[in-house]
Amino acid sequence: MRILATEEQRAFARSLDAMLTAAATPTAVRAWAADDPSPGRALWSRLAEAGVFALAVPEPYEGVGPLPAELVTAFVELGRHGVPGPVVETVAASALLAELARRGDDGPAKRLLPGIATGGTIATLAADAPPAPPRGAALDADRADLVLVVEADELRIARGHEGVRVSADPARRFARPSPGGEVLAAGPAVTAAVAHARDWAVLATAAQALGVGLTLLDRTVAYAKQRRQFGTEIGSFQAVKHRLADTLIALEFARPLVVGAALTFAGTDLAAAKVTAGEAAYAAARTALQIHGAVGYTEELDLSLWLRKARPLRDAWGTPSWCRARVLGAYGGS
């Protein structure tokens, strides 16, 4: 199995990194949290131009996919820069529609996938079964152009939303889609397509969490090199070195699991990658906060944008307990 990035994937990552750095992404994150989605939508268009949202869309529907390994490359960068919006949910919606088409019902895919692939449509997804927390709600349903809802074996387009609540990360907003709306498909094919979409969401969230953890580590290492106590850099203290080393090891252990899951796309591998990356990112957040001290919580410091993402991403699309149960269940554990 090849788990090292190809030169094309590394070039893709570098181009996204340069684009997101130049785009002043933290400004877009703060605006998204403050009810101003316009900078985030502009950023979304640029990501679409780079091909990010085409990676889960098959070629007949104006995509370039399915390319799960390239998706991991992209979503690590999205996590590293803290990109706001339902990026994972858009991928899940794409995978759901593509799987329906593969099973013989390509009407919804022909109608909706081109807009998603080209960035003209921001999509989100609500499902009534785990792991899609909170159950029955959709991330950024008030901002999305397309809200897909799955209830039992029925897929429909929501015609509105009811209420908005914010998670620990103010840039993650959930709303419950209103009842009713146009039914796109129903039956066992919907159930199977949702399971397929879930796997894409698990993979994308794992990659996003890994990116968040990497940025938290990078910023904490930089801070430890400049913050001085007792006349010396705190990064020279053995306790600080050990904590940073443990964080690095956890993230680097997660990286090949995430890449490997993209290559095998097996349920147990996806769950193992998700729990490992999510826990590593959360541990990186705890390390960052401990070493930065109270300043890490302040709105003025960009670090807070990543600190507040780690815990929600750890639980999104598969809590640690759900992921562990999926792995253990595959091997007869209990």
One Martini backbone bead per residue (centre of mass of N, CA, C, O) as a GRO file, in nm:
protein
  334
    1MET     BB    1   0.096   0.037   0.023
    2ARG     BB    2   0.045   0.378  -0.052
    3ILE     BB    3   0.123   0.660   0.186
    4LEU     BB    4   0.265   0.842   0.002
    5ALA     BB    5   0.281   1.122  -0.151
    6THR     BB    6   0.252   1.258  -0.435
    7GLU     BB    7   0.350   1.510  -0.629
    8GLU     BB    8   0.062   1.603  -0.699
    9GLN     BB    9  -0.039   1.619  -0.404
   10ARG     BB   10   0.171   1.820  -0.304
   11ALA     BB   11   0.094   2.043  -0.503
   12PHE     BB   12  -0.197   2.071  -0.410
   13ALA     BB   13  -0.131   2.151  -0.120
   14ARG     BB   14   0.037   2.405  -0.187
   15SER     BB   15  -0.188   2.558  -0.337
   16LEU     BB   16  -0.389   2.570  -0.101
   17ASP     BB   17  -0.207   2.707   0.102
   18ALA     BB   18  -0.159   2.966  -0.062
   19MET     BB   19  -0.454   3.047  -0.099
   20LEU     BB   20  -0.542   3.052   0.209
   21THR     BB   21  -0.332   3.256   0.299
   22ALA     BB   22  -0.417   3.490   0.101
   23ALA     BB   23  -0.735   3.484   0.208
   24ALA     BB   24  -0.770   3.524   0.508
   25THR     BB   25  -0.935   3.299   0.672
   26PRO     BB   26  -0.990   3.408   0.964
   27THR     BB   27  -1.184   3.628   0.864
   28ALA     BB   28  -1.400   3.431   0.754
   29VAL     BB   29  -1.457   3.288   1.021
   30ARG     BB   30  -1.554   3.534   1.182
   31ALA     BB   31  -1.781   3.611   0.988
   32TRP     BB   32  -1.942   3.347   1.002
   33ALA     BB   33  -1.995   3.375   1.315
   34ALA     BB   34  -2.121   3.689   1.250
   35ASP     BB   35  -2.332   3.665   1.003
   36ASP     BB   36  -2.101   3.670   0.754
   37PRO     BB   37  -2.081   3.478   0.455
   38SER     BB   38  -1.928   3.618   0.218
   39PRO     BB   39  -1.627   3.533   0.259
   40GLY     BB   40  -1.691   3.228   0.258
   41ARG     BB   41  -1.811   3.216  -0.031
   42ALA     BB   42  -1.559   3.315  -0.174
   43LEU     BB   43  -1.385   3.080  -0.076
   44TRP     BB   44  -1.554   2.856  -0.201
   45SER     BB   45  -1.503   2.935  -0.497
   46ARG     BB   46  -1.197   2.885  -0.487
   47LEU     BB   47  -1.211   2.585  -0.414
   48ALA     BB   48  -1.368   2.503  -0.665
   49GLU     BB   49  -1.152   2.595  -0.870
   50ALA     BB   50  -0.945   2.377  -0.740
   51GLY     BB   51  -1.144   2.101  -0.704
   52VAL     BB   52  -1.258   2.004  -0.426
   53PHE     BB   53  -1.580   1.941  -0.500
   54ALA     BB   54  -1.497   1.721  -0.735
   55LEU     BB   55  -1.377   1.461  -0.583
   56ALA     BB   56  -1.685   1.322  -0.526
   57VAL     BB   57  -1.740   1.362  -0.836
   58PRO     BB   58  -1.824   1.239  -1.113
   59GLU     BB   59  -1.757   1.302  -1.442
   60PRO     BB   60  -2.062   1.313  -1.560
   61TYR     BB   61  -2.096   1.569  -1.321
   62GLU     BB   62  -1.828   1.762  -1.327
   63GLY     BB   63  -1.608   1.585  -1.220
   64VAL     BB   64  -1.304   1.382  -1.084
   65GLY     BB   65  -1.429   1.133  -0.963
   66PRO     BB   66  -1.334   0.933  -0.727
   67LEU     BB   67  -1.087   1.092  -0.473
   68PRO     BB   68  -0.988   1.018  -0.163
   69ALA     BB   69  -0.685   1.098  -0.147
   70GLU     BB   70  -0.726   1.394  -0.242
   71LEU     BB   71  -0.925   1.467  -0.022
   72VAL     BB   72  -0.728   1.448   0.209
   73THR     BB   73  -0.536   1.664   0.114
   74ALA     BB   74  -0.746   1.893   0.123
   75PHE     BB   75  -0.858   1.859   0.427
   76VAL     BB   76  -0.602   1.921   0.571
   77GLU     BB   77  -0.592   2.215   0.469
   78LEU     BB   78  -0.866   2.303   0.577
   79GLY     BB   79  -0.782   2.251   0.871
   80ARG     BB   80  -0.523   2.428   0.886
   81HIS     BB   81  -0.721   2.693   0.806
   82GLY     BB   82  -1.026   2.680   0.910
   83VAL     BB   83  -1.256   2.626   0.725
   84PRO     BB   84  -1.568   2.717   0.666
   85GLY     BB   85  -1.838   2.518   0.662
   86PRO     BB   86  -1.999   2.240   0.477
   87VAL     BB   87  -1.765   2.052   0.355
   88VAL     BB   88  -1.836   1.764   0.442
   89GLU     BB   89  -2.141   1.768   0.363
   90THR     BB   90  -2.092   1.810   0.062
   91VAL     BB   91  -1.949   1.543   0.019
   92ALA     BB   92  -2.178   1.362   0.123
   93ALA     BB   93  -2.389   1.452  -0.084
   94SER     BB   94  -2.230   1.363  -0.330
   95ALA     BB   95  -2.205   1.062  -0.255
   96LEU     BB   96  -2.504   1.003  -0.243
   97LEU     BB   97  -2.582   1.078  -0.536
   98ALA     BB   98  -2.373   0.892  -0.674
   99GLU     BB   99  -2.484   0.625  -0.556
  100LEU     BB  100  -2.762   0.643  -0.675
  101ALA     BB  101  -2.664   0.639  -0.967
  102ARG     BB  102  -2.519   0.362  -0.951
  103ARG     BB  103  -2.817   0.230  -0.873
  104GLY     BB  104  -3.008   0.395  -1.116
  105ASP     BB  105  -3.051   0.702  -0.986
  106ASP     BB  106  -2.969   0.996  -1.183
  107GLY     BB  107  -3.146   1.247  -1.149
  108PRO     BB  108  -3.027   1.400  -0.901
  109ALA     BB  109  -2.738   1.414  -1.012
  110LYS     BB  110  -2.790   1.578  -1.271
  111ARG     BB  111  -2.917   1.824  -1.112
  112LEU     BB  112  -2.690   1.870  -0.854
  113LEU     BB  113  -2.379   1.807  -0.897
  114PRO     BB  114  -2.267   2.038  -1.076
  115GLY     BB  115  -2.304   2.265  -0.863
  116ILE     BB  116  -2.115   2.143  -0.652
  117ALA     BB  117  -1.851   2.108  -0.819
  118THR     BB  118  -1.847   2.435  -0.904
  119GLY     BB  119  -1.972   2.603  -0.634
  120GLY     BB  120  -2.281   2.703  -0.663
  121THR     BB  121  -2.330   2.478  -0.430
  122ILE     BB  122  -2.427   2.463  -0.102
  123ALA     BB  123  -2.415   2.175   0.098
  124THR     BB  124  -2.626   1.968   0.309
  125LEU     BB  125  -2.678   1.723   0.588
  126ALA     BB  126  -2.949   1.518   0.712
  127ALA     BB  127  -2.978   1.264   0.967
  128ASP     BB  128  -3.147   0.988   1.159
  129ALA     BB  129  -2.852   0.864   1.182
  130PRO     BB  130  -2.579   0.739   1.272
  131PRO     BB  131  -2.302   0.961   1.233
  132ALA     BB  132  -2.501   1.272   1.270
  133PRO     BB  133  -2.437   1.520   1.447
  134PRO     BB  134  -2.715   1.616   1.523
  135ARG     BB  135  -2.993   1.461   1.506
  136GLY     BB  136  -3.168   1.608   1.232
  137ALA     BB  137  -2.933   1.799   1.171
  138ALA     BB  138  -2.770   2.084   1.005
  139LEU     BB  139  -2.502   2.223   0.878
  140ASP     BB  140  -2.572   2.528   0.768
  141ALA     BB  141  -2.884   2.551   0.678
  142ASP     BB  142  -2.891   2.879   0.660
  143ARG     BB  143  -2.653   2.882   0.413
  144ALA     BB  144  -2.751   2.681   0.227
  145ASP     BB  145  -2.871   2.582  -0.097
  146LEU     BB  146  -2.865   2.269   0.004
  147VAL     BB  147  -3.099   2.049   0.179
  148LEU     BB  148  -3.052   1.732   0.289
  149VAL     BB  149  -3.287   1.465   0.376
  150VAL     BB  150  -3.285   1.180   0.601
  151GLU     BB  151  -3.567   0.950   0.638
  152ALA     BB  152  -3.497   0.663   0.660
  153ASP     BB  153  -3.577   0.590   0.305
  154GLU     BB  154  -3.571   0.916   0.262
  155LEU     BB  155  -3.519   1.173   0.012
  156ARG     BB  156  -3.490   1.531   0.063
  157ILE     BB  157  -3.579   1.870   0.020
  158ALA     BB  158  -3.558   2.132   0.199
  159ARG     BB  159  -3.769   2.438   0.272
  160GLY     BB  160  -3.618   2.476   0.553
  161HIS     BB  161  -3.580   2.611   0.893
  162GLU     BB  162  -3.530   2.551   1.262
  163GLY     BB  163  -3.330   2.712   1.392
  164VAL     BB  164  -3.023   2.812   1.573
  165ARG     BB  165  -2.714   2.654   1.668
  166VAL     BB  166  -2.417   2.655   1.861
  167SER     BB  167  -2.125   2.543   1.912
  168ALA     BB  168  -1.814   2.556   2.041
  169ASP     BB  169  -1.804   2.649   1.747
  170PRO     BB  170  -1.916   2.943   1.603
  171ALA     BB  171  -1.876   2.820   1.293
  172ARG     BB  172  -2.089   2.600   1.405
  173ARG     BB  173  -2.410   2.559   1.258
  174PHE     BB  174  -2.737   2.453   1.359
  175ALA     BB  175  -3.026   2.303   1.188
  176ARG     BB  176  -3.365   2.224   1.151
  177PRO     BB  177  -3.539   2.095   0.924
  178SER     BB  178  -3.815   2.117   0.769
  179PRO     BB  179  -4.088   1.987   0.690
  180GLY     BB  180  -4.081   1.850   0.405
  181GLY     BB  181  -4.062   1.838   0.063
  182GLU     BB  182  -3.880   1.718  -0.188
  183VAL     BB  183  -3.875   1.406  -0.329
  184LEU     BB  184  -3.609   1.208  -0.466
  185ALA     BB  185  -3.604   0.938  -0.282
  186ALA     BB  186  -3.670   0.576  -0.227
  187GLY     BB  187  -3.542   0.321  -0.034
  188PRO     BB  188  -3.274   0.108  -0.021
  189ALA     BB  189  -3.083   0.298  -0.181
  190VAL     BB  190  -3.072   0.519   0.033
  191THR     BB  191  -2.946   0.359   0.263
  192ALA     BB  192  -2.685   0.289   0.106
  193ALA     BB  193  -2.602   0.584   0.035
  194VAL     BB  194  -2.570   0.684   0.325
  195ALA     BB  195  -2.342   0.493   0.406
  196HIS     BB  196  -2.147   0.602   0.195
  197ALA     BB  197  -2.151   0.900   0.286
  198ARG     BB  198  -2.046   0.850   0.569
  199ASP     BB  199  -1.762   0.756   0.487
  200TRP     BB  200  -1.679   1.024   0.361
  201ALA     BB  201  -1.721   1.193   0.618
  202VAL     BB  202  -1.520   1.047   0.798
  203LEU     BB  203  -1.271   1.105   0.625
  204ALA     BB  204  -1.288   1.417   0.609
  205THR     BB  205  -1.283   1.465   0.918
  206ALA     BB  206  -1.014   1.337   0.977
  207ALA     BB  207  -0.848   1.530   0.798
  208GLN     BB  208  -0.937   1.791   0.933
  209ALA     BB  209  -0.835   1.723   1.217
  210LEU     BB  210  -0.542   1.691   1.142
  211GLY     BB  211  -0.503   1.985   1.048
  212VAL     BB  212  -0.569   2.116   1.316
  213GLY     BB  213  -0.343   1.980   1.480
  214LEU     BB  214  -0.102   2.092   1.316
  215THR     BB  215  -0.153   2.391   1.378
  216LEU     BB  216  -0.142   2.376   1.683
  217LEU     BB  217   0.149   2.280   1.692
  218ASP     BB  218   0.292   2.502   1.532
  219ARG     BB  219   0.199   2.741   1.718
  220THR     BB  220   0.319   2.625   1.981
  221VAL     BB  221   0.612   2.609   1.900
  222ALA     BB  222   0.645   2.910   1.834
  223TYR     BB  223   0.574   3.009   2.120
  224ALA     BB  224   0.797   2.845   2.279
  225LYS     BB  225   1.033   3.014   2.133
  226GLN     BB  226   0.932   3.316   2.252
  227ARG     BB  227   0.866   3.238   2.529
  228ARG     BB  228   0.963   3.374   2.852
  229GLN     BB  229   1.128   3.216   3.140
  230PHE     BB  230   1.377   3.270   3.345
  231GLY     BB  231   1.544   3.373   3.078
  232THR     BB  232   1.387   3.156   2.891
  233GLU     BB  233   1.271   2.938   2.687
  234ILE     BB  234   1.007   2.718   2.719
  235GLY     BB  235   1.112   2.509   2.500
  236SER     BB  236   1.357   2.411   2.701
  237PHE     BB  237   1.169   2.257   2.862
  238GLN     BB  238   1.112   1.935   2.927
  239ALA     BB  239   0.801   1.928   2.961
  240VAL     BB  240   0.743   2.069   2.693
  241LYS     BB  241   0.886   1.877   2.504
  242HIS     BB  242   0.718   1.626   2.575
  243ARG     BB  243   0.441   1.736   2.495
  244LEU     BB  244   0.512   1.794   2.198
  245ALA     BB  245   0.606   1.509   2.124
  246ASP     BB  246   0.337   1.365   2.180
  247THR     BB  247   0.175   1.525   1.972
  248LEU     BB  248   0.337   1.449   1.722
  249ILE     BB  249   0.305   1.142   1.739
  250ALA     BB  250  -0.004   1.134   1.718
  251LEU     BB  251  -0.024   1.271   1.437
  252GLU     BB  252   0.175   1.076   1.283
  253PHE     BB  253   0.000   0.825   1.341
  254ALA     BB  254  -0.262   0.929   1.192
  255ARG     BB  255  -0.183   0.984   0.899
  256PRO     BB  256  -0.162   0.685   0.777
  257LEU     BB  257  -0.455   0.613   0.849
  258VAL     BB  258  -0.592   0.817   0.665
  259VAL     BB  259  -0.459   0.734   0.400
  260GLY     BB  260  -0.530   0.432   0.415
  261ALA     BB  261  -0.841   0.471   0.417
  262ALA     BB  262  -0.852   0.596   0.131
  263LEU     BB  263  -0.748   0.329  -0.012
  264THR     BB  264  -0.956   0.113   0.114
  265PHE     BB  265  -1.244   0.201   0.226
  266ALA     BB  266  -1.282   0.078   0.506
  267GLY     BB  267  -1.467   0.087   0.784
  268THR     BB  268  -1.244   0.031   0.997
  269ASP     BB  269  -1.036   0.232   0.887
  270LEU     BB  270  -1.207   0.485   0.913
  271ALA     BB  271  -1.257   0.467   1.218
  272ALA     BB  272  -0.960   0.464   1.306
  273ALA     BB  273  -0.887   0.736   1.180
  274LYS     BB  274  -1.093   0.912   1.327
  275VAL     BB  275  -1.015   0.857   1.624
  276THR     BB  276  -0.713   0.929   1.599
  277ALA     BB  277  -0.736   1.219   1.484
  278GLY     BB  278  -0.931   1.335   1.694
  279GLU     BB  279  -0.756   1.282   1.948
  280ALA     BB  280  -0.503   1.433   1.850
  281ALA     BB  281  -0.636   1.713   1.819
  282TYR     BB  282  -0.734   1.738   2.111
  283ALA     BB  283  -0.453   1.713   2.237
  284ALA     BB  284  -0.339   1.963   2.092
  285ALA     BB  285  -0.532   2.162   2.231
  286ARG     BB  286  -0.442   2.109   2.521
  287THR     BB  287  -0.148   2.186   2.476
  288ALA     BB  288  -0.190   2.472   2.370
  289LEU     BB  289  -0.334   2.580   2.623
  290GLN     BB  290  -0.118   2.518   2.834
  291ILE     BB  291   0.118   2.684   2.698
  292HIS     BB  292  -0.041   2.959   2.654
  293GLY     BB  293  -0.277   2.981   2.822
  294ALA     BB  294  -0.523   3.219   2.847
  295VAL     BB  295  -0.456   3.344   2.563
  296GLY     BB  296  -0.591   3.112   2.390
  297TYR     BB  297  -0.899   3.228   2.433
  298THR     BB  298  -0.866   3.471   2.275
  299GLU     BB  299  -0.991   3.643   2.005
  300GLU     BB  300  -0.721   3.777   1.899
  301LEU     BB  301  -0.630   3.488   1.877
  302ASP     BB  302  -0.617   3.253   1.631
  303LEU     BB  303  -0.601   2.993   1.797
  304SER     BB  304  -0.905   2.982   1.885
  305LEU     BB  305  -1.017   2.869   1.616
  306TRP     BB  306  -0.884   2.579   1.665
  307LEU     BB  307  -0.958   2.504   1.953
  308ARG     BB  308  -1.283   2.497   1.882
  309LYS     BB  309  -1.261   2.249   1.669
  310ALA     BB  310  -1.157   1.983   1.794
  311ARG     BB  311  -1.403   1.870   1.949
  312PRO     BB  312  -1.623   1.863   1.726
  313LEU     BB  313  -1.450   1.682   1.529
  314ARG     BB  314  -1.423   1.437   1.711
  315ASP     BB  315  -1.757   1.390   1.697
  316ALA     BB  316  -1.796   1.410   1.410
  317TRP     BB  317  -1.898   1.150   1.232
  318GLY     BB  318  -1.796   1.004   1.497
  319THR     BB  319  -1.739   0.900   1.777
  320PRO     BB  320  -1.517   0.735   1.957
  321SER     BB  321  -1.717   0.509   2.041
  322TRP     BB  322  -1.825   0.445   1.758
  323CYS     BB  323  -1.555   0.372   1.627
  324ARG     BB  324  -1.473   0.146   1.822
  325ALA     BB  325  -1.723  -0.030   1.775
  326ARG     BB  326  -1.668  -0.080   1.474
  327VAL     BB  327  -1.400  -0.223   1.508
  328LEU     BB  328  -1.482  -0.442   1.715
  329GLY     BB  329  -1.718  -0.566   1.548
  330ALA     BB  330  -1.528  -0.679   1.315
  331TYR     BB  331  -1.371  -0.866   1.563
  332GLY     BB  332  -1.583  -0.959   1.793
  333GLY     BB  333  -1.635  -0.743   1.981
  334SER     BB  334  -1.772  -0.560   2.301
   0.00000   0.00000   0.00000
